[in-house]
Amino acid sequence: MTSQTDTDVSEGGPFGRPLFDDPGTRALSKVGVVDIGSNSVRLVVFDGAARSPAYFYNEKIMCALGAGLSETGRLNPEGRVRALAALERFQLLAEGMGLPSLTAVATAAVRDAEDGPAFREEVLQKTGLRIWVIDGEEEARLSAQGVLLGWPGAYGLICDLGGSSMELAEIRDGRVGKRLSTSELGPLKLRTLKGGSRARGDHIRRVMEKLSERMGPQHDRLFLVGGSWRAIARIDMARRNYPLKVLHEYRMTNSAVRETLAYIAENDIETLKAQTGTSTARLELVPFAAEVLGRLVRRFRPLDIAISSYGIREGLLYEQMPQRLRDRDPLIEACRFAEAKDARLPGFGRILFDFVMPLFPTATPSQVRLIKAACLLHDVSWRAHPDYRAEVCFDNATRANLGGLKHSERVFLGLALLHRYRNKREGTAFEDLYDLLDPKALHMAEVLGKAMRFGAMLWMQNTELMGHFDWNPRRRRLGLSMPEKAMPLYGEVAQSRLASLAQSMNASVTIRKMP
């Protein structure tokens, strides 16, 4: 999935060499970004130099700066007052957090309004904050980079829908390609378009045809970026009774989108608000965004549709990353960062990985990647109460802000970590999530978890004493070879854990002493 130099691999084995202690990446330990959109104004502070962003602080104010812009040509007066108050607050928060500076960007509303320059000058005078107004193509590029932050190997079409504009960009081979922007499909503008639903539908169709002609065929994955898309995804989750309420990397099919758009048309705002917890201000724009999405899917016919919680703000963080950090796997880098920060013996995850890997001789590269992540995270929740460690591990893995993880992979990782602390997975509050894995993946997660549970009993500084597994899947024979000096580690609890692992593998066990 990612590239590593020979030097990296030799210094860190299959994990590569960690970069979060490098001075060039430590400079990213806190990055503050203000995104002044047509509908919302948001402050995000990223913490930690791992490849996957951690949100130290995240606050959003729904200001609707772009409401009425198409009629008046000016920023919404009430929205302007609210936005200025939010920016004054954000600047004080940044000072309190010790941030050296904030990067502030404004998109379509401030870009297009005749009083946009006056608003920027007022913000500068009252807060000292300089606002960087970006054009539509730059907005598309940054949104696409945000997607690449979470999906380094992503390919397909990015569609970022704001309040006043929509941006398209293609990504392939880790690079951003063609980019387009239009102010004709923003929900705030569509809401005021004269002629009713029929005129609006004709307008959306004509604009989408022009965009399709300029972008060319785009039949790979469609990545949806923006609050209105996320609101539609929440409604899709509610309609399907989907068990994992994580928006990032949530997948929808073309047919599911059609069913959800019909569901939106059949239900009023109050019903949808009760089902999803989405704000009224956001839901008021959802029907217009739904019309755009319906036409977008029909026109481009994507292979599938994925929701990205990463967009322009994450794209700005990606912009500041050195290339060697961009090239890393966001999942593994984040897990290494967690191990270095929270594990009792940082570095043991790599040793544990070498120990358990013989049990998975046919693992695919994507499965090996999950095994690496699980081994790195196997001990980061040790401070939790022993009665709840298994549940805490599962909850953290499935709901943490980790990039590069499909929902099924989140559940696999969570289940492996649950079995790190608990033999049985029945009787937890998470059983409805297990259906996201097929029986083979469920079994593999159990074996991995129990192998880590046993391997943790052989925790020693001198790694040469740990021993190794030998696994013969055809004869169902599991061998454990251990140096004689390490045999005292194989006590009663360790024996019980090995027996549980062997039972899950339907295997007989042979113990061999090494000189």
ZATI-850354 format. One record per residue (C-alpha): residue number from 0; residue in one letter; x, y, z. Coordinates in steps of 0.2 Angstrom, whole numbers, padded with zeros to 4 digits, always signed. Example, Ala and Ser with C-alpha at 12.3 -4.5 7.8 and 13.67 -1.06 7.14 Angstrom:
2
k;r;X;Y;Z
0;a;+0062;-0022;+0039
1;s;+0068;-0005;+0036
END
This chain:
515
k;r;X;Y;Z
0;m;+0000;+0000;+0000
1;t;+0014;+0012;+0004
2;s;+0032;+0013;-0001
3;q;+0047;+0011;+0011
4;t;+0065;+0013;+0007
5;d;+0077;-0001;+0010
6;t;+0085;+0009;+0024
7;d;+0068;+0010;+0033
8;v;+0065;-0008;+0032
9;s;+0082;-0013;+0038
10;e;+0081;-0002;+0053
11;g;+0063;-0006;+0058
12;g;+0060;-0023;+0050
13;p;+0043;-0025;+0041
14;f;+0037;-0010;+0051
15;g;+0049;+0002;+0044
16;r;+0057;+0016;+0054
17;p;+0046;+0028;+0064
18;l;+0046;+0046;+0058
19;f;+0036;+0054;+0072
20;d;+0052;+0058;+0082
21;d;+0061;+0066;+0067
22;p;+0062;+0085;+0069
23;g;+0054;+0088;+0052
24;t;+0038;+0079;+0058
25;r;+0039;+0085;+0076
26;a;+0035;+0102;+0069
27;l;+0018;+0096;+0065
28;s;+0014;+0092;+0083
29;k;+0000;+0105;+0083
30;v;-0007;+0113;+0067
31;g;-0022;+0124;+0068
32;v;-0034;+0126;+0053
33;v;-0049;+0138;+0051
34;d;-0061;+0134;+0037
35;i;-0073;+0148;+0033
36;g;-0086;+0140;+0022
37;s;-0102;+0146;+0015
38;n;-0112;+0136;+0028
39;s;-0100;+0134;+0043
40;v;-0085;+0141;+0051
41;r;-0074;+0128;+0059
42;l;-0058;+0127;+0069
43;v;-0048;+0111;+0069
44;v;-0032;+0108;+0078
45;f;-0022;+0093;+0074
46;d;-0011;+0085;+0087
47;g;+0003;+0072;+0084
48;a;+0015;+0069;+0070
49;a;+0009;+0052;+0066
50;r;+0003;+0049;+0048
51;s;-0016;+0048;+0053
52;p;-0022;+0065;+0061
53;a;-0028;+0066;+0079
54;y;-0040;+0080;+0082
55;f;-0034;+0089;+0097
56;y;-0048;+0102;+0096
57;n;-0063;+0103;+0084
58;e;-0077;+0116;+0084
59;k;-0090;+0121;+0071
60;i;-0102;+0136;+0070
61;m;-0116;+0135;+0057
62;c;-0115;+0153;+0051
63;a;-0123;+0152;+0034
64;l;-0112;+0166;+0027
65;g;-0118;+0161;+0009
66;a;-0136;+0162;+0012
67;g;-0144;+0174;+0000
68;l;-0128;+0177;-0009
69;s;-0135;+0174;-0026
70;e;-0149;+0187;-0024
71;t;-0139;+0201;-0015
72;g;-0121;+0198;-0020
73;r;-0116;+0200;-0002
74;l;-0113;+0189;+0013
75;n;-0127;+0186;+0024
76;p;-0127;+0200;+0038
77;e;-0132;+0189;+0052
78;g;-0120;+0175;+0046
79;r;-0106;+0188;+0045
80;v;-0109;+0194;+0063
81;r;-0109;+0176;+0069
82;a;-0093;+0171;+0059
83;l;-0084;+0186;+0066
84;a;-0088;+0181;+0084
85;a;-0083;+0163;+0080
86;l;-0066;+0169;+0073
87;e;-0063;+0180;+0088
88;r;-0066;+0165;+0099
89;f;-0055;+0154;+0088
90;q;-0040;+0166;+0089
91;l;-0041;+0167;+0108
92;l;-0042;+0148;+0109
93;a;-0027;+0146;+0098
94;e;-0017;+0158;+0109
95;g;-0022;+0148;+0124
96;m;-0017;+0132;+0116
97;g;+0000;+0140;+0112
98;l;-0002;+0138;+0093
99;p;+0011;+0148;+0084
100;s;-0002;+0153;+0071
101;l;-0018;+0148;+0063
102;t;-0020;+0144;+0044
103;a;-0037;+0152;+0039
104;v;-0045;+0148;+0022
105;a;-0061;+0155;+0015
106;t;-0070;+0147;+0000
107;a;-0085;+0151;-0011
108;a;-0095;+0163;-0001
109;v;-0081;+0175;+0004
110;r;-0073;+0172;-0013
111;d;-0089;+0178;-0023
112;a;-0096;+0191;-0011
113;e;-0093;+0209;-0016
114;d;-0091;+0213;+0003
115;g;-0079;+0198;+0005
116;p;-0063;+0209;+0005
117;a;-0071;+0221;+0018
118;f;-0075;+0205;+0029
119;r;-0057;+0199;+0028
120;e;-0051;+0217;+0033
121;e;-0063;+0217;+0048
122;v;-0057;+0200;+0053
123;l;-0039;+0205;+0052
124;q;-0042;+0221;+0062
125;k;-0051;+0212;+0076
126;t;-0042;+0196;+0077
127;g;-0025;+0198;+0068
128;l;-0030;+0183;+0057
129;r;-0026;+0184;+0039
130;i;-0038;+0174;+0028
131;w;-0032;+0165;+0013
132;v;-0046;+0165;-0001
133;i;-0044;+0150;-0012
134;d;-0051;+0148;-0029
135;g;-0062;+0133;-0034
136;e;-0049;+0123;-0042
137;e;-0037;+0125;-0027
138;e;-0052;+0120;-0015
139;a;-0054;+0104;-0026
140;r;-0035;+0100;-0025
141;l;-0035;+0102;-0006
142;s;-0050;+0092;-0003
143;a;-0043;+0078;-0014
144;q;-0027;+0079;-0004
145;g;-0038;+0077;+0012
146;v;-0044;+0061;+0004
147;l;-0026;+0055;+0000
148;l;-0022;+0058;+0019
149;g;-0034;+0044;+0023
150;w;-0033;+0034;+0008
151;p;-0015;+0034;+0001
152;g;-0018;+0022;-0013
153;a;-0035;+0030;-0017
154;y;-0042;+0031;-0035
155;g;-0058;+0039;-0041
156;l;-0068;+0055;-0041
157;i;-0068;+0067;-0027
158;c;-0084;+0077;-0025
159;d;-0084;+0091;-0011
160;l;-0101;+0099;-0009
161;g;-0101;+0115;+0001
162;g;-0115;+0127;+0004
163;s;-0112;+0138;-0011
164;s;-0101;+0127;-0023
165;m;-0096;+0110;-0028
166;e;-0079;+0104;-0032
167;l;-0073;+0089;-0042
168;a;-0056;+0081;-0043
169;e;-0049;+0065;-0049
170;i;-0036;+0055;-0040
171;r;-0025;+0041;-0045
172;d;-0008;+0034;-0040
173;g;-0007;+0046;-0025
174;r;-0009;+0061;-0036
175;v;-0022;+0074;-0040
176;g;-0027;+0075;-0058
177;k;-0041;+0086;-0066
178;r;-0050;+0098;-0056
179;l;-0067;+0108;-0058
180;s;-0077;+0120;-0048
181;t;-0095;+0126;-0050
182;s;-0105;+0138;-0039
183;e;-0121;+0133;-0048
184;l;-0124;+0117;-0038
185;g;-0122;+0123;-0020
186;p;-0137;+0119;-0009
187;l;-0139;+0137;-0003
188;k;-0141;+0143;-0021
189;l;-0152;+0129;-0026
190;r;-0164;+0133;-0012
191;t;-0167;+0150;-0019
192;l;-0168;+0145;-0038
193;k;-0185;+0150;-0045
194;g;-0196;+0138;-0054
195;g;-0198;+0125;-0041
196;s;-0192;+0107;-0041
197;r;-0194;+0104;-0060
198;a;-0184;+0120;-0065
199;r;-0171;+0114;-0051
200;g;-0170;+0097;-0058
201;d;-0167;+0103;-0076
202;h;-0154;+0115;-0070
203;i;-0145;+0102;-0060
204;r;-0145;+0090;-0075
205;r;-0138;+0103;-0087
206;v;-0124;+0108;-0076
207;m;-0120;+0090;-0072
208;e;-0119;+0086;-0091
209;k;-0106;+0100;-0093
210;l;-0096;+0094;-0078
211;s;-0096;+0076;-0085
212;e;-0090;+0082;-0102
213;r;-0075;+0091;-0095
214;m;-0070;+0078;-0082
215;g;-0072;+0063;-0094
216;p;-0077;+0045;-0089
217;q;-0075;+0043;-0070
218;h;-0082;+0025;-0066
219;d;-0070;+0021;-0051
220;r;-0075;+0025;-0033
221;l;-0084;+0041;-0029
222;f;-0078;+0050;-0013
223;l;-0090;+0062;-0005
224;v;-0083;+0076;+0005
225;g;-0094;+0089;+0014
226;g;-0107;+0091;+0028
227;s;-0122;+0088;+0017
228;w;-0115;+0072;+0011
229;r;-0112;+0066;+0028
230;a;-0129;+0070;+0033
231;i;-0136;+0059;+0019
232;a;-0125;+0045;+0025
233;r;-0132;+0046;+0042
234;i;-0149;+0045;+0035
235;d;-0143;+0030;+0025
236;m;-0136;+0022;+0041
237;a;-0153;+0025;+0050
238;r;-0163;+0018;+0036
239;r;-0152;+0002;+0035
240;n;-0151;+0001;+0054
241;y;-0132;+0000;+0051
242;p;-0123;-0005;+0067
243;l;-0107;+0005;+0066
244;k;-0110;+0024;+0067
245;v;-0093;+0029;+0059
246;l;-0095;+0040;+0044
247;h;-0077;+0039;+0038
248;e;-0075;+0026;+0024
249;y;-0094;+0022;+0026
250;r;-0099;+0014;+0009
251;m;-0115;+0015;-0001
252;t;-0120;+0007;-0017
253;n;-0129;+0016;-0031
254;s;-0145;+0007;-0027
255;a;-0143;+0011;-0009
256;v;-0141;+0029;-0013
257;r;-0157;+0029;-0024
258;e;-0167;+0021;-0010
259;t;-0160;+0033;+0003
260;l;-0165;+0048;-0008
261;a;-0182;+0042;-0009
262;y;-0183;+0039;+0010
263;i;-0177;+0058;+0012
264;a;-0191;+0063;+0000
265;e;-0204;+0053;+0010
266;n;-0199;+0060;+0028
267;d;-0200;+0077;+0036
268;i;-0185;+0086;+0044
269;e;-0191;+0082;+0062
270;t;-0192;+0064;+0058
271;l;-0174;+0064;+0051
272;k;-0167;+0074;+0065
273;a;-0174;+0062;+0078
274;q;-0167;+0047;+0069
275;t;-0149;+0055;+0065
276;g;-0146;+0069;+0078
277;t;-0142;+0080;+0063
278;s;-0145;+0099;+0066
279;t;-0160;+0107;+0058
280;a;-0149;+0120;+0049
281;r;-0140;+0105;+0040
282;l;-0156;+0095;+0036
283;e;-0164;+0110;+0028
284;l;-0151;+0109;+0014
285;v;-0151;+0090;+0013
286;p;-0166;+0089;+0000
287;f;-0156;+0100;-0012
288;a;-0140;+0090;-0009
289;a;-0150;+0074;-0012
290;e;-0155;+0080;-0029
291;v;-0137;+0084;-0034
292;l;-0131;+0067;-0027
293;g;-0145;+0058;-0037
294;r;-0140;+0066;-0053
295;l;-0121;+0064;-0049
296;v;-0123;+0045;-0047
297;r;-0133;+0043;-0063
298;r;-0121;+0053;-0073
299;f;-0104;+0046;-0067
300;r;-0110;+0029;-0063
301;p;-0097;+0025;-0050
302;l;-0091;+0008;-0045
303;d;-0096;+0012;-0027
304;i;-0097;+0027;-0015
305;a;-0087;+0031;+0000
306;i;-0089;+0045;+0013
307;s;-0074;+0054;+0018
308;s;-0073;+0064;+0034
309;y;-0057;+0071;+0028
310;g;-0057;+0086;+0016
311;i;-0050;+0103;+0014
312;r;-0044;+0105;+0032
313;e;-0035;+0088;+0032
314;g;-0028;+0093;+0014
315;l;-0020;+0108;+0022
316;l;-0011;+0096;+0035
317;y;-0006;+0085;+0021
318;e;+0001;+0100;+0012
319;q;+0013;+0103;+0027
320;m;+0019;+0085;+0028
321;p;+0036;+0080;+0021
322;q;+0034;+0067;+0007
323;r;+0042;+0053;+0017
324;l;+0028;+0055;+0029
325;r;+0015;+0056;+0016
326;d;+0021;+0039;+0009
327;r;+0018;+0030;+0025
328;d;+0003;+0019;+0029
329;p;-0008;+0030;+0040
330;l;-0014;+0016;+0050
331;i;+0003;+0009;+0054
332;e;+0010;+0026;+0058
333;a;-0004;+0030;+0070
334;c;-0003;+0013;+0079
335;r;+0016;+0015;+0081
336;f;+0013;+0033;+0088
337;a;+0000;+0025;+0100
338;e;+0012;+0011;+0105
339;a;+0026;+0024;+0109
340;k;+0015;+0035;+0119
341;d;+0004;+0022;+0129
342;a;+0012;+0004;+0129
343;r;+0021;-0002;+0144
344;l;+0035;-0009;+0133
345;p;+0036;+0001;+0117
346;g;+0044;-0009;+0103
347;f;+0037;-0026;+0109
348;g;+0023;-0025;+0096
349;r;+0036;-0028;+0082
350;i;+0042;-0043;+0092
351;l;+0025;-0050;+0095
352;f;+0021;-0048;+0076
353;d;+0036;-0059;+0072
354;f;+0030;-0071;+0085
355;v;+0012;-0073;+0078
356;m;+0015;-0072;+0060
357;p;+0019;-0091;+0057
358;l;+0001;-0094;+0062
359;f;-0005;-0085;+0046
360;p;+0006;-0092;+0031
361;t;-0007;-0088;+0018
362;a;-0011;-0070;+0024
363;t;-0014;-0057;+0011
364;p;-0005;-0040;+0011
365;s;-0021;-0032;+0018
366;q;-0022;-0045;+0032
367;v;-0004;-0044;+0036
368;r;-0006;-0025;+0038
369;l;-0020;-0028;+0051
370;i;-0010;-0040;+0060
371;k;+0004;-0027;+0062
372;a;-0009;-0014;+0068
373;a;-0016;-0026;+0081
374;c;+0002;-0031;+0088
375;l;+0006;-0013;+0089
376;l;-0010;-0009;+0099
377;h;-0011;-0025;+0109
378;d;-0005;-0016;+0125
379;v;-0010;+0002;+0123
380;s;-0026;+0000;+0134
381;w;-0017;-0008;+0149
382;r;-0023;+0007;+0161
383;a;-0041;+0002;+0158
384;h;-0049;-0008;+0172
385;p;-0046;-0027;+0170
386;d;-0064;-0030;+0169
387;y;-0067;-0018;+0154
388;r;-0050;-0019;+0145
389;a;-0057;-0030;+0131
390;e;-0072;-0019;+0128
391;v;-0061;-0003;+0129
392;c;-0050;-0011;+0115
393;f;-0064;-0015;+0104
394;d;-0072;+0002;+0106
395;n;-0056;+0011;+0103
396;a;-0052;+0001;+0087
397;t;-0069;+0002;+0079
398;r;-0073;+0021;+0083
399;a;-0055;+0029;+0084
400;n;-0051;+0042;+0071
401;l;-0040;+0030;+0061
402;g;-0037;+0033;+0042
403;g;-0035;+0019;+0029
404;l;-0048;+0007;+0037
405;k;-0064;+0000;+0030
406;h;-0078;-0004;+0042
407;s;-0075;-0022;+0041
408;e;-0057;-0020;+0045
409;r;-0061;-0009;+0060
410;v;-0071;-0023;+0067
411;f;-0058;-0036;+0063
412;l;-0045;-0026;+0072
413;g;-0057;-0023;+0087
414;l;-0061;-0041;+0088
415;a;-0043;-0046;+0088
416;l;-0039;-0034;+0102
417;l;-0055;-0040;+0112
418;h;-0048;-0058;+0111
419;r;-0031;-0051;+0117
420;y;-0040;-0049;+0134
421;r;-0054;-0061;+0133
422;n;-0057;-0079;+0127
423;k;-0075;-0077;+0122
424;r;-0083;-0063;+0111
425;e;-0101;-0067;+0116
426;g;-0110;-0057;+0129
427;t;-0103;-0040;+0124
428;a;-0112;-0025;+0118
429;f;-0104;-0026;+0101
430;e;-0112;-0042;+0095
431;d;-0122;-0033;+0081
432;l;-0105;-0027;+0073
433;y;-0099;-0045;+0071
434;d;-0110;-0047;+0056
435;l;-0099;-0035;+0046
436;l;-0086;-0050;+0046
437;d;-0088;-0066;+0037
438;p;-0085;-0082;+0047
439;k;-0067;-0084;+0040
440;a;-0062;-0067;+0046
441;l;-0071;-0069;+0063
442;h;-0060;-0085;+0066
443;m;-0044;-0076;+0060
444;a;-0047;-0062;+0072
445;e;-0050;-0074;+0086
446;v;-0034;-0084;+0082
447;l;-0024;-0068;+0081
448;g;-0031;-0061;+0097
449;k;-0028;-0077;+0107
450;a;-0010;-0078;+0099
451;m;-0006;-0061;+0106
452;r;-0014;-0065;+0122
453;f;-0002;-0080;+0124
454;g;+0013;-0070;+0117
455;a;+0011;-0056;+0130
456;m;+0015;-0069;+0143
457;l;+0032;-0071;+0136
458;w;+0036;-0053;+0138
459;m;+0055;-0051;+0140
460;q;+0068;-0038;+0136
461;n;+0079;-0051;+0129
462;t;+0069;-0055;+0113
463;e;+0081;-0070;+0109
464;l;+0073;-0080;+0123
465;m;+0055;-0078;+0117
466;g;+0054;-0093;+0106
467;h;+0044;-0096;+0090
468;f;+0028;-0105;+0083
469;d;+0028;-0119;+0070
470;w;+0011;-0122;+0062
471;n;+0006;-0136;+0051
472;p;-0011;-0132;+0045
473;r;-0014;-0149;+0035
474;r;-0010;-0159;+0050
475;r;-0017;-0147;+0063
476;r;-0001;-0147;+0073
477;l;+0005;-0132;+0083
478;g;+0023;-0132;+0089
479;l;+0030;-0120;+0101
480;s;+0049;-0120;+0103
481;m;+0057;-0111;+0118
482;p;+0074;-0109;+0125
483;e;+0077;-0119;+0140
484;k;+0081;-0102;+0150
485;a;+0064;-0096;+0145
486;m;+0054;-0111;+0150
487;p;+0049;-0104;+0168
488;l;+0039;-0091;+0158
489;y;+0028;-0105;+0152
490;g;+0018;-0106;+0168
491;e;+0000;-0111;+0172
492;v;-0008;-0095;+0165
493;a;+0002;-0096;+0149
494;q;-0002;-0115;+0147
495;s;-0020;-0111;+0149
496;r;-0019;-0097;+0136
497;l;-0010;-0108;+0123
498;a;-0023;-0122;+0126
499;s;-0037;-0109;+0122
500;l;-0027;-0104;+0106
501;a;-0025;-0122;+0101
502;q;-0043;-0126;+0103
503;s;-0048;-0111;+0092
504;m;-0036;-0118;+0079
505;n;-0042;-0136;+0081
506;a;-0024;-0141;+0084
507;s;-0014;-0152;+0094
508;v;+0001;-0144;+0103
509;t;+0019;-0149;+0105
510;i;+0032;-0140;+0116
511;r;+0050;-0141;+0112
512;k;+0065;-0135;+0122
513;m;+0079;-0126;+0113
514;p;+0097;-0127;+0119
END
